[in-house]
Amino acid sequence: ANLRRIRAATAQPAGFTTETMAALDPRRGHAALRRGRFSAADASYFLTLYTENKRSGLTCDSIAAEIHREFAAMEADATWIDRCHVVMPDHLHALIVLVLDFHSPAIQRLKAKTSGALLSSGLIWERGFFDHKLRTDEPADAVFRYIYLNPYRAVLLGRQERWPHWHCAPADWKWFSGQLEHELPIPGWLPR
């Protein structure tokens, strides 16, 4: 009788494939990567969010505008400080300073509040996100440069054109705009 109960409790539910069961395993995937990690208030984070299957469409004016609005709203209600961000066709990069202790709920909010705009174009956010907490002694200028140059590296516009889906906080733009003339190395942890 005990053996039957154990088998019933561990049996694969009807309609679930082995792959589905593996994806739900908390020892694998995003859940495993996040285990043991913590967020820290007043810390700077480099974030990357992708659309599912990296489908293009985020730079549609209405979608990009909604993403920019939500970034501003989250700064206005003290969720984070938006130092800079760029919206690309299939992803976005941001450098934020976390005001709250947890960044996962902040990312969930950003995705939830912008999902209606994405759905109107048949897009959804990819599950999870990439983040990197900058050390206190780690300069942010190379991260700013990476975010700023992303659309130019992807050859989405000419060198003299301005990418319309880029935002930089005015205080940061004052010092960063002068850095654009200098070649600074990009940190090794940033994707190239």
N, C-alpha and C positions, 0 to 999 in steps of 0.2 A: 504494500500500500504506500509506504514512504517513497519507494523507487518511482512509482507512478506519479506521485505528487511532484517529485523533483523533475522528472521528464516533462510533465505538463508545464511547470513553471519556467523551464528553460527552452521550451519548444519555440520554433520560429513561428510568429503569428501568420495567419492565413494572408496571402497576398503580398507578403514581404519576401523579397529575394535575398540571397546571401549578400549581395552588394549593398542593399538597403540596410541590412542589419549591421554590416561593417561600418557604414557611414554613421550609424547611430551610436557606435562604440565610443564612449567618452575618453578612451585611452588614445584615440586617433583624431587627426584633423585639427580644426581650429581650437576645440576644447582642450586638447592635449597641449597645444602650443601656449595657451593662456594659463594653464595650471601653474600656480606658484608665482605668477606675475602680479604686480600691483601698480596702481596709478598713484601719482603724487600731485597734490595741488601745488601750484606755482612752478610746475615743471614744464619745459618746452617739449613738444612732440611733433615729429614729422609724420604726417598721415598720408596714406594712399588708399583710395576707394575705387573699385572697378565696377563697371556694369557687368551683369551676368554674361558669360561667354565673350566678354570684351566687345560687345556690340556698340557701334558708334551711334551718337545722337545727343550726347550731353551738351554739345555746343549749339544746339537749336536755341535760338534766342529766348524762347519762353522757359525752357528747362534751365539754361544757364542763369537767367534772371532769378528763377525760384531758388536755385542753389545759393546765389549771392545774397538774396533776401534772408534765407535761413541762417547763413553765416552771420549776417548783421544782427538778426534777432537773438541768436545765441550769445553774441557778445553783449547786446543790450541787456539781457537778463542774467548776465554774469555766469554763464556756463563756461565760456572760455574767452580768451583774447585772441582775435584773429590777426596774426602778424602779417601773413600773406597766404594767398591760395591761387591756384590756377585750375580752370576747368578745361579739360582736354576732351576730344571726341568720345573716348571710352573710359576715362578715369579722371580723378582729380587728385591733386597734391595740395597739402596745406601744412603750414607751420603755425601751431597754436600754442598758447600758454593755458594750461588747464587751471580753471578757477575752482571747480568742484574736485572731489577726491577720486572720482571714477570717470574714465573717458569712454568706456564701453557704452554706458547709457547715453552719453552725449552723441556718440556716433549713431546709436540706434535712433535717437531723436532726429538727427539730420536726415537719415535715410527715410524715416517715417514721414516727416514733414515734406520731403521732396518727392516721395514715391508717386504721388498723384500726377505730377508733371511728367515723370518718367513714363508712367503707364500710358499717358496720352500718346506717346510715340512708340509704344510696344517694348519699353525697356524696364528692367528691374535692376536693383543693386545686387551685386555679388554678395554672397554670404561672407561675413568676416571682413577684415581690413588689415592693412599693414601699418605698423607703427614703430617708431624708434624714439625713445626718450633721449634727448640730448643731455649729455653730462653738463654739469655746471661750468666746467672748464672748456667745453666744446664750443668754438665760435659758430655763430649762426650764419655768417656771411656766405659760406659755401652752400648752405641749404637754401638760402634766399636765391642765390645764383642758379642752382639746379632747378628750382621751381620756376623762376622767371624764364630761363632759357628752354624749358621743356617744349613749348610749341615751335620754337626756332629749330631745335634739334630734330623735331619731327617734320620739318620743312612744311609747316602749315601756312607760313607767310614769309614775306621777304624780310631781310635784315632791318630795313628802315621802317617797316610797318609796326604798328602797335597791336598786340593781341588783345581783343576786346574782353576776354574772359579771365583776365588777371586782376587781382586785387592786392594792394599793399597798404598797410596802415600808414597814415600820413607821417607819423613820427619815424617809422622805419624807412619810408621812402626818402626822407631827408638824407640819411647816411648811406642808404643802399644805392641810390641813383648815382652817387659819386664812385661807387665800387665797380660799376659796369665797364669802366675803362681798363681795369686791372685783371689780369689772369690769376685766379686763385684756384688751388687744387680742389677737386670735389672729393668729399670723404669717401673712403672705400666702401662703406656700407650702403651708399646710395646706388640704386640701379642705374646703369648707363644706357 
